[in-house]
Amino acid sequence: MRRRDFIITAGGGLVWPFDALAQWPDAPTIGFLNSASRKPFAPLVAAFHKGLNEQGYVEGRNVTVEERWAEGDEDRLMPLAKDLVQRNVKLIAATGGIRSAQAARDATSTIPVLFISGVDPVELGLVSSFNRPGGNLTGINLDTTHLISKRLQMLQEFVPNSSKVAVLKSPGRFSPQAEARFYKEKGIVVIDVDASSELENAFKVAAEQNIDALLVAPDPFYFNLRVRIAALAAQYKIPALYVGRAYAEAGGLLSYGPSISDAYRQVGVYAGRILNGAKPQELPVVSPQKWELVINLETAKALPLTIPAWLIARADEIIE
């Protein structure tokens, strides 16, 4: 027997050879569907794999991941979802917004689908309830509708003279009626942007209308363009508040919301659990328990703005 064929551990145990560890012959294939582009989402893909690893699955060793990216064109999601179904994947991680989840749901009623939803998934009809999802879908609920008032208060504390506030949102994004009513009641100017070519003009118009501060709605399209959005906010001197840490890391003033990275990790965990035999209907929809406040001090100084002491005290992270 050649030495390379088997490895003996220090305790005398026999383990598989390195060649066998390279790739299991019966490694399951899972699908990863996303509405955006891979490069801006690379840290979130890594978080997804971290969750898989926690359940004992490593791509290239005992699982294969087929990625499908719509590159911002939501019309491509259904064909991409159908392609994954035709490949007989064991499950589909439908990420990058509710359109991915809806496409995967419409493409299969049998293959497990894991979603990340920024809107109440029960209201959308993705699941029957949080505790008993029913059907073949479950996932993570990142609905931040109930945080709109808190986000506005935080932004106005940061920018005390912000009498005129706007919200940047996509007209194609599903938004509850309660959200629209809130914007109207508070006199918040709604700026609809759903194409990258419209972004600069949107900020120019905001500046011309003397917008004092800006809320950026949660949207995979905006996440994809977070570096450019933060740069435009700085260029036009408009303080802006975002939903996730990645925006502040990209140069945004401050962010407040659930950890998007942890949501992708949790999808990876659920994917591993399903590969290990769990059923989607047995896995409750998970809602985040922690909200992160991240402040970019360099951006604040450039505007310039004085950060309230209570915000400094509450911040989970200060980026200098």
N, C-alpha and C positions, 0 to 999 in steps of 0.2 A: 504493500500500500504506500503510495507516494505521500509525502508530507503535506502537499497542497490540497489533497483530497478532503481531509477532515481537520478540524481545529479542536484541540483539547483544551478546555479551560483550566485555570489554575486549580480549581476544585475537583478536576478529574471528569467534568461533564463533557459530553459529546455534543457539539453544535454543528449546524449546517456549514458546508464549505462556502467560501466567499463567492464562488461562481453561482451557487444556488441562490444566494442572497441578492444577486444582481436583479433578478426578475422572476417572480413566481409565474409558472406557466398558466395558471388559472386566475391571474389577477383580475378583479372586477374592473369594469370601466364605468366611470361616472361622468355626467355632463356638467359643465359650468357655463351658464348662459348669462350674458350681461349686455345691457343696452348701449354701453359706452365703448371706450377704447382701452386697450390693455395698459399702455404706459402710465397714464395718470392713476390707474387703479392697481398698479403693481403692489403697493404696500398692503392693500386689502386682499389681494390674491394670496400674498404671503401669510396674512392672518388666517385665511381660510385653510391653508395647508397646515398651519400650526394646530388648528382644531382637529384636523384629520390625524396629524401625528400623535396628538394626545390620546386618540383612540386606537393607536397602533398601526396606522396606515401611512405609508410613505410612497409618494409618486415615483414610479420607476422601479419600485421594489415589489410591493404587493397591491398596488392600485394604479390605474391609468386614469388621467383626467383629460377629457376632450373639451377644450375651450372653444366657445363661440362668442364673437364680439360683433355687435350691430353697428359699431362706429358712429353712434348717435342717430342712426336711422331706425326708428322704431318699427317701420314697415318690414324690416328684415327679421324681426324677432320670431314671427311665426314660422317662416321657412327654416330658420336656424333651429328652433325647437323641434320641428318635425324631423329634421335631419338627425338630431340626437335620439329621437324616439326610434327612427329606422335603424340606428346603430345598436339598438337594444341595450342602452345604458341602464345601470342598476338604479340610478336616481338622477334627478336634475336639480342642481343648485341654481335657481333662477334669481339672479341678483341685478343690482343696478336699477331698482325702481319697480313699481307695481306692473308696468307693462310687460316686463319679463315674466313675472309670475302669471299674469293673465294668459300670455302666449303659451307657456308651458302647460297651464291648466287646460287650455283649449286643445292642445296637441295630444294629451294623454289623460286617461281617467284611471290608469292602472299603475304607471311608473310613479314612485314617490317624487314629490316636488317640494323643495325647500325654498322659501322666499324670505326676502327682507322688505317689509312694507312700511312706507312712510305715512300710510293712512290706515285707519282701523280696518284690519283684514276681515272682521265680521261684517262691517258695513259694506265692504266691497264684495262680499259673497265668496271670499277665498276659503273661509272655514265657517263651521257652524257655531263654534264658540272657542274661547281661548283654551279652556281646560280639556275640551273634547272636540278637537278639530274636525273629525269625521273625514271621509273621503281619503284622497291621496296627497293632501297638502298640509303642511305645517311650516313653522319658521319663526321669524323674529319680527316683533312689532316695534317700529321706530316712529310711531305717530307722535308728533310733537305739537299737535294742534292746541293742546291744553297749556303749552308753554308760550304761546304768542304774547299774552299779556305780560308775562314775566320778562320775556326778551325785550319787549318795547320799554318796559320800566327800566331795565338794565341799560339799554341804549340811551335813554333820556337822562339817566343818572350820569352816564359817562359824558354825554354832550348836553349839559344843562340848558342850553339855549336852543334846543332842537324843537322849535315850534312847528316845523314842517318836515314830516317824515314820509319816506316812500318805501315801498316793498318791491323788490325785483322778483318776479315770478314768471313761470312759463304758462302760457294760455292752454297748453296741452296737458298740464299737470292736474290730476284730480285733486280738488280742494273742497273740503266740507263747506256747507252753507254757513256754518258757524264762523268759519274763517273769513269768508267774504263779508259777513255782517260786522265782524270786529273791525276790519279795515275801514268799512264805511262809517261806523259809529265813531271811530277815533280820528277820522279825517285823514287817513293814510292814503297817499297817492299810489296807485297801482301802476307799475311799469312792466308791461308784458314783453318778454324777450325769449324767443325759442330758436334763435339762429345766432351762431357766433358772429356773423357779419353785422348783426344789429347791436352788439354790445357797446361798442364805442359811441354810437349815436345815442344810445340810451343814457349813458353817463353824461354826454354833452347836454342832452335835454334836461336831465336832472339838475345839472349845474346852472343852466339857464333859468330853471324854475326856482332856483335858490333853495333846493332841498338841503336841509341841515344834517340829516342822518338817513341811513339806509339799512333796511332789513333785507337779507338775502334768503329767499325761501329754500327749503331743502329740496334738491332736485339733482339726479345723476348728471344731467346736462351741465348744471353749474359746477358740480364737483369736478367734472372733466376739465372745466375751464377756470378752475379756482386761482391759478397763478395769474392769469390775464385779468380776471375780475378784481383781484387784490391790487394789481398794478394800476388799473383804471381808477379804482377808488382813491388810490394815493395821488395819481396824476390830477384828478379833479377835486382833490381835497375834501372828499366826502367820507366821513366816519361811517363804517359799516359793521354790522354784527351778523355773524354766520352761525350755522348749526353745528359744525364739527371741527375738531381740533386741526384737521388737515388744512383748513382755510387759514387759521392763524399761523400755522407753520409755513404756509405759502406767502405770508406777508399781510394777511388780513388783520384788522385791528383787534377784534376779539370774537370768540366763539363760545356758544353756550348750548349744550345739548348732549345727547347720549353718545357713547363711544361707538363710532361706526366700525372701527377696527375690531372691537370686541364682538360686534354683531356678526361680522364675517367669520371670526373665530368660532362663534357659537354655531353657525351654519356648518362649519367643518366638523365640529363635535357631533352635531346631529347626523351628518352624512356618515361618519364613522359608526355611530350607533345603529343606523339603518343597515349598513353593511354587516353589522354584527347580529342582525336579526330583528331589530325593533321595527314596529309599524308606525307610519306617520300619525295615525289616529291615536297612538299611545303616547305621542310626544306633544305636550302642551305648547302653545305659542308662547314664546318668551318675550317679556317686556323688560327693558333695562331698569336696573335699580339705582344706577349712579348717573349723575349729570355732571359733565365737565365744564369748567369755566377756564378758558385759556386766553391770556392777554399778550399781545405782541407789543412790548414796551418800545421797541425801535419805531414801529409805525405810529404809536401814540405821540412820541416825541417829534416826529416829522410833521404831524398835522398842524400845529402842536396841540396836545390836550393834556390836562392834568387828570391823573387817574384817581378817583375817589378812594379814600383809605379803606372803606368797607369792601370795595371790589378787590383791592390788593389782598386783603385778609382772606377773602373767600376763594381767590383764584387757586385752581389746582396746579396751574403752571404759568410762569411768567417767562416769555421768550424775549431775550435781550439781544 
